[in-house]
Amino acid sequence: MSAASYVRATALSELEDDTPKRVELDGVPVAVVRTEGQVFAINDICSHANVSLSEGEVEDCQIECWLHGSSFDLRSGKPSGPPATRPVPVYPVKIEGDDVLVSVTQES
C-alpha cells in the first residue's frame, strides 16, 4: 500500500462556511466545503446528471445538486434520495496552517 498523496486545494481562509469552492486537482473536479467546523472534499460531478455540485447549496453536512435536488452526504458521498442512486467519491482532507490539502489519488 502506498501513502495517499496530498495536494494543496485552497487556503482555509478563502473558504466561506456552507459555500462550496470548485477546484481541479490532478484533473479531478473537486468541491471543497467548510461546514459544521470541518472541511470536506467531494467529487464535483453529480452521479445522476453530470452537473457541478459546487453550484448547489450546503445544509446539514449535505450538498445539494442544483439541477434535480439530489443531496449527497459530504462525509460518505452517499445520496440521500432520488433521483441520484449512486454515491460520488469523497476525498481525505488535511489542514496544515492555512492550507487545505486533499488527496485525490487512489491508494494501491
C-alpha positions as CSV (number, residue, x, y, z in Angstrom):
1,M,0.0,0.0,0.0
2,S,1.3,3.4,-0.9
3,A,0.6,6.5,1.1
4,A,-2.0,8.9,-0.2
5,S,-0.6,11.9,-2.0
6,Y,-2.0,15.3,-0.8
7,V,-2.0,18.5,-2.9
8,R,-3.0,22.0,-1.9
9,A,-6.6,22.7,-2.9
10,T,-7.1,26.2,-1.4
11,A,-6.5,28.3,1.6
12,L,-8.7,27.7,4.6
13,S,-9.1,31.5,4.9
14,E,-10.7,31.5,1.4
15,L,-13.5,29.1,2.3
16,E,-16.8,30.6,3.5
17,D,-19.0,28.4,5.7
18,D,-21.5,26.4,3.7
19,T,-20.2,27.8,0.4
20,P,-18.7,25.1,-1.9
21,K,-15.5,26.0,-3.8
22,R,-14.7,24.2,-7.0
23,V,-11.1,23.3,-7.6
24,E,-9.4,20.9,-10.0
25,L,-6.7,18.6,-8.6
26,D,-4.7,16.3,-10.9
27,G,-7.5,16.6,-13.5
28,V,-10.3,15.7,-10.9
29,P,-13.1,18.3,-10.3
30,V,-13.5,18.6,-6.5
31,A,-15.9,20.6,-4.4
32,V,-14.2,21.8,-1.2
33,V,-16.7,22.7,1.6
34,R,-16.3,24.1,5.1
35,T,-19.3,23.3,7.2
36,E,-20.0,22.5,10.8
37,G,-16.4,23.3,11.8
38,Q,-14.9,20.7,9.4
39,V,-13.6,20.7,5.8
40,F,-14.8,18.1,3.3
41,A,-13.8,17.3,-0.3
42,I,-16.2,15.6,-2.6
43,N,-16.2,14.9,-6.3
44,D,-17.8,17.9,-8.0
45,I,-19.8,16.0,-10.5
46,C,-23.3,14.7,-9.6
47,S,-23.7,11.0,-10.2
48,H,-27.1,11.5,-11.6
49,A,-26.9,14.3,-14.2
50,N,-23.2,15.2,-14.8
51,V,-23.5,18.8,-13.4
52,S,-21.3,20.6,-10.9
53,L,-22.3,20.0,-7.2
54,S,-20.3,23.1,-6.2
55,E,-23.1,25.2,-7.6
56,G,-25.5,23.7,-5.1
57,E,-26.4,24.6,-1.5
58,V,-24.9,23.1,1.6
59,E,-27.0,22.2,4.7
60,D,-26.7,19.6,7.5
61,C,-23.5,18.2,6.1
62,Q,-25.1,17.6,2.7
63,I,-24.5,19.2,-0.7
64,E,-27.5,19.5,-3.0
65,C,-27.4,19.2,-6.7
66,W,-29.0,22.4,-8.1
67,L,-30.4,20.6,-11.2
68,H,-32.7,17.9,-9.8
69,G,-32.3,18.3,-6.0
70,S,-30.4,15.1,-5.0
71,S,-28.3,15.7,-1.9
72,F,-25.1,13.9,-1.1
73,D,-23.5,13.3,2.3
74,L,-20.2,15.2,2.5
75,R,-18.7,12.5,4.7
76,S,-19.6,9.4,2.6
77,G,-20.7,10.7,-0.8
78,K,-24.0,8.7,-0.5
79,P,-27.1,10.2,-1.9
80,S,-30.0,10.9,0.5
81,G,-32.6,10.1,-2.1
82,P,-33.7,10.1,-5.7
83,P,-33.1,10.8,-8.4
84,A,-29.4,10.0,-7.7
85,T,-28.8,6.4,-6.6
86,R,-25.0,6.2,-6.9
87,P,-22.6,7.8,-4.4
88,V,-19.9,10.3,-5.5
89,P,-16.3,9.9,-4.4
90,V,-15.2,11.7,-1.3
91,Y,-11.5,12.5,-0.6
92,P,-9.3,12.7,2.5
93,V,-8.6,16.3,3.7
94,K,-5.7,17.6,5.9
95,I,-5.3,21.1,7.2
96,E,-1.7,22.4,7.5
97,G,-1.7,26.0,8.7
98,D,-3.9,27.9,6.3
99,D,-3.6,25.2,3.6
100,V,-6.3,22.8,2.8
101,L,-4.7,19.6,1.4
102,V,-6.7,17.0,-0.5
103,S,-5.8,13.6,-1.7
104,V,-7.5,12.5,-5.0
105,T,-5.1,9.7,-5.6
106,Q,-6.2,6.1,-5.1
107,E,-4.2,4.1,-2.6
108,S,-2.9,0.9,-4.2
